[in-house]
Amino acid sequence: MSIESTSLKFSGHQTFPIRYGWIYKIIQEVVGGESLSSQLNVEKQMQSMGMGKNMVLSVRYWIRALNLVTCVDHKE
């Protein structure tokens, strides 16, 4: 991998390092059909994962940064 083919990003994790259990929780959300890109789902994910808003945004960042999910835009 070269630097030219890599995009660097220094924000998005809300200053939270990835934590034990986060991967499992967010994968369960994805398997359940929840969207990771919708801002409307933040409140729902806060309740279902037992996290605050910034933690939900952070775990969304980490799941994408680790390439564990691929986000697809379904807008027509």
C-alpha positions in Angstrom: 0.0 0.0 0.0 1.3 3.4 -0.9 0.6 6.7 0.7 -0.9 7.9 -2.6 -3.6 5.2 -2.4 -4.4 5.8 1.2 -6.7 8.6 2.5 -5.8 9.8 5.9 -8.4 11.0 8.4 -7.7 12.4 11.8 -11.2 12.9 13.1 -14.4 11.0 13.5 -13.6 8.9 16.5 -14.8 11.6 19.0 -11.5 11.0 21.0 -12.6 7.5 22.0 -10.2 4.6 21.3 -11.9 1.4 20.2 -13.2 -0.5 23.2 -13.8 -4.1 24.0 -17.3 -5.2 23.0 -17.9 -2.4 20.5 -17.3 -4.5 17.5 -19.8 -7.1 18.7 -22.5 -4.5 19.5 -22.2 -2.7 16.1 -22.1 -5.9 14.1 -25.3 -7.0 15.8 -26.9 -3.7 14.7 -25.8 -4.3 11.1 -27.0 -7.9 11.1 -30.3 -6.6 12.4 -30.6 -4.3 9.4 -29.8 -1.0 11.0 -28.2 1.7 8.9 -24.8 3.1 10.0 -25.1 6.2 7.9 -28.5 7.5 9.0 -28.5 10.2 11.6 -32.0 9.2 12.5 -30.7 5.9 13.9 -28.4 7.5 16.4 -31.0 7.8 19.1 -32.2 4.2 18.5 -28.6 2.9 18.6 -27.9 4.8 21.8 -30.7 2.9 23.4 -30.0 -0.5 21.9 -26.2 -0.4 22.5 -26.3 1.4 25.8 -24.0 4.1 24.7 -24.0 7.9 24.6 -24.3 9.8 21.3 -20.5 10.5 20.9 -19.8 6.8 21.6 -22.2 5.7 18.9 -20.6 8.1 16.4 -17.2 6.8 17.5 -18.1 3.1 17.1 -19.5 3.9 13.6 -16.2 5.5 12.7 -14.1 2.6 14.0 -16.2 0.0 12.2 -15.6 1.8 8.9 -11.9 2.5 9.7 -11.3 -1.2 10.3 -13.1 -2.0 7.0 -15.5 -4.4 8.7 -18.5 -2.9 6.8 -19.0 -1.3 3.5 -21.4 1.7 3.3 -23.5 1.9 0.2 -25.5 5.0 -0.8 -29.0 3.9 -1.8 -30.2 7.4 -2.9 -31.9 7.4 -6.3 
